[in-house]
């Protein structure tokens, strides 16, 4: 399961990361890094951004599983539980 932290800005490197312990140890993927002062995040960084101004994020697999015809699919999509609110 993932965690969404609303309004958190993506850190530029490990030294700026609130997850990194002293900018050296990642508490998410349990790795030590030497990238703490470089102007980029390491490839093994587990953080990712949602696209800016994204729409509603819904569980598409649930919709596919329960859709049996086009009209009901439209109603099903419209009534789907929102996983992450649109920005």
N, C-alpha and C positions, 0 to 999 in steps of 0.2 A: 504494500500500500504506500502511496505517496502522500506527502504533506504539502499543502499550498500555503505560502506565507504572503498574504495580500500586502501590497504596497512596499514590499522589500525590494530594494534596488540590487541588481546583480553586482556582486563584488568584482573588481578588476583583477584581483589576485588573492592568494591565500591570506596575506597580511590584512586585507580589508574584510575578510569573510567572518561573519559572526559564528559560523559553525566550526571554524578552525581554532584549535587550542593553541594560543600563542602564535598563530599564523604558520604553524609547522605540522600540526597533527589534525587530520580530518576526522571529526567524530561521526561522520556518516559512513564512509567506506573504510575507516580504520587504517589509513595510510599516512605515512610521514612524507613530507614534501620538502624540496629545496627551492620551490618556486615562490617563496613568500614575498620577495621584493620585485620580481619581474613584472612587467606591465600586462601580463596575461594569466589566465587560469590554466592549470595543467589539463592534459587530455583526459585524465582519470577523474576530473571533477564531476560529481554527481548532480550538480545544480543545473537546471535548465529554465529558460524563460518561456512563458506563454506568449504567443504573438500579440502585438499591441492591437487593441480594438478588436479582439476576437469576439465571435458570437457565442451563443449558448453552447456549452459542451455537454453532450448527452451520451448515453450508453448506446451506441449504434448496434452492437451485437444483440442487445435486448430487443431493439426495434425489429431487426431482421428476423429474430426468432418468433416474434409474436405477430408479424404482418402476414395476413393471408390474402389480401386484395388491395388494390391501389387506394381506394377511397378510405378504407380503414387504416391504411398505412399513414395517410395524411393526418388523420385524426390522432393516431397513435403518436406520431412525431410531435404534433402540437401539444399533446398532453404528457409528453415524456418528462420525467423528473430531471431537473437541471442539476448537473454535477458541479459546474463552475459557472457562476453568473457572467453574463456578457459585460464587458467594460465599456 
